[in-house]
Every structure is written in structure tokens, then in C-alpha cells.
């Protein structure tokens, strides 16, 4: 989490692409991976699986914020 701003801004500076795009793709990757992990953990360790679900929820919320910022900046 602490490095999130550094890598998105670094990639944006290197490529000229908005940091919001990198944040969006990173969030989607986290949601997909955490969802995959939660589904595969459920039969083995239900509590661990349920503890991964908030990661999906929080990242989805953060993704909505990024999409709102992108809309304001007219990137979408």
C-alpha cells in the first residue's frame, strides 16, 4: 500500500500515461487475485477465505474512486 503512489506515479512519468490507468489496472488485478484466492481457500480454510473478502470489497471501493477521478479528468 505504501508504494502504491510511487509505482503509479513512476510509471506515469516514464510512459506519459495517466497514473489513474495504472491504479485502475492494479486494482483490477488485486480484486481478481484476492477473489481467486478466497474461492480456492474456502474449502480448505473458511476463516482465512472470509478474511480475504474484505480486500476485494475495499479494493472495489477504491476502484470506484479511481473511476470517479478518471471521469472528472475526462479519461473515460
C-alpha positions in Angstrom: 0.0 0.0 0.0 2.8 2.4 0.9 4.4 2.0 -2.5 1.2 2.4 -4.5 1.6 6.1 -5.2 5.3 5.6 -6.1 4.9 3.0 -8.7 1.8 4.5 -10.3 3.4 8.0 -10.5 6.7 6.4 -11.6 5.1 4.5 -14.4 3.1 7.6 -15.4 6.3 9.7 -15.6 8.1 7.0 -17.6 5.3 6.4 -20.1 3.3 9.6 -20.2 0.1 7.6 -19.4 -2.1 8.9 -16.5 -1.3 7.3 -13.2 -5.0 6.6 -12.8 -4.8 4.0 -15.5 -2.0 2.2 -13.7 -4.0 2.4 -10.5 -7.1 1.0 -12.2 -5.3 -1.9 -13.7 -3.5 -2.6 -10.4 -6.8 -2.6 -8.5 -8.5 -4.9 -11.0 -5.5 -7.3 -10.7 -5.8 -7.2 -6.8 -9.6 -7.9 -7.0 -9.2 -10.8 -9.4 -6.3 -12.3 -7.4 -8.0 -11.9 -4.0 -11.3 -13.3 -5.4 -9.4 -16.3 -6.8 -7.6 -16.8 -3.5 -10.8 -16.6 -1.5 -12.6 -19.1 -3.7 -9.7 -21.6 -3.6 -9.2 -21.1 0.2 -12.8 -21.7 1.1 -12.8 -25.5 1.1 -9.5 -25.7 3.0 -9.7 -22.8 5.4 -13.1 -21.0 5.6 -12.0 -18.3 8.1 -8.9 -17.4 6.1 -11.1 -17.2 3.0 -13.5 -14.9 4.7 -10.7 -12.7 5.9 -9.6 -12.2 2.2 -13.1 -11.0 1.1 -12.7 -7.5 2.7 -9.6 -7.0 0.5 -11.9 -7.4 -2.5 -14.5 -5.1 -1.1 -12.1 -2.3 -0.1 -10.3 -2.5 -3.4 -13.6 -2.3 -5.3 -14.4 0.8 -3.3 -11.0 2.3 -4.2 -11.6 1.4 -7.8 -14.9 3.4 -7.8 -12.9 6.4 -6.5 -10.4 6.0 -9.3 -13.1 5.7 -11.9 -14.7 8.9 -10.5 -11.3 10.7 -10.8 -10.9 9.4 -14.3 -14.4 10.7 -15.2 -13.5 14.1 -13.8 -10.3 14.2 -15.8 -12.2 13.1 -18.9 -10.1 10.0 -19.3 -13.2 7.8 -19.7 
